[in-house]
Amino acid sequence: MIHNAREYIDILKYEAHRNLSTKEGYQWININYENNSLEPINGSKLHYKSKLINPIIESIVSGKTVLDIGCDKGYFSWFSCKSGASNVYANEIHPKVHNFTKALFKYMKLNITPICNNLFLENIKIEVDYVFAFAVIHQIENNTMEDSISKIRGFCKEGALIEFCGDYRMRLGSEWNLINFESIISKYFNSIQCVVNYEAINGDNPRNLGTRYIYDCRCN
């Protein structure tokens, strides 16, 4: 039964990878079933990014509730749970990716609730201590940057980690700039601090180059 369950999860993982292009589905992971862990593949974008973000997550999530918006294959949701979060909501709107995380976290018996709803468009009531929005707000269709930040603020009681992806500025227009982003998050949060910045790893296309920033936004 154990091997059948693992084989089923591996099939769902394969389907999840196929559902996302290499540009979108950056969370390329290995599943260590013996240790109940998710491990970024060496040299991947996730491997690089996790080294920057994991210490921040460890410092804030113990005993807290977390909403991971756009969780992809659930690495940061899993890491939050591993780091002591009391409950994690793992949100991914791609159905095949959601099916993978739902089966995986059930098998791992973790206190993680996968949700597939579009939280920016549907009237979903969730209140948590912290929200993670890593590499997600630039993908929200039919929402302005301020609409998205306002929605994130409505979900959290203590704060949010929000990523600004500067490498999307050409596609998204003049609104998409760091000064405007800082102005908006300052409007909705009492304090903000840039805790991580790194060069985007999106291949050799010059249009994809740019710096990404992660801000620790506190409600009080």
Protein Blocks (a to p, Z undefined) as FASTA:
>chain_A
ZZmmmmmmmmmmmmmmmmpcfklmmmccdddfknopacddehiaklmmmmmmmmmmmmmm
gopacddehklnommmmmmmmnopabdcdddfblklmmmmmmmmmmnopabdddfbdfkl
mccddddfbdcdehklmmmghiafklmmmmmmmmpmkbccddddfklmmmnojmlcfklm
mmmmmmmpmbdcdfbdcdddebjbfklgccdddddddfZZ
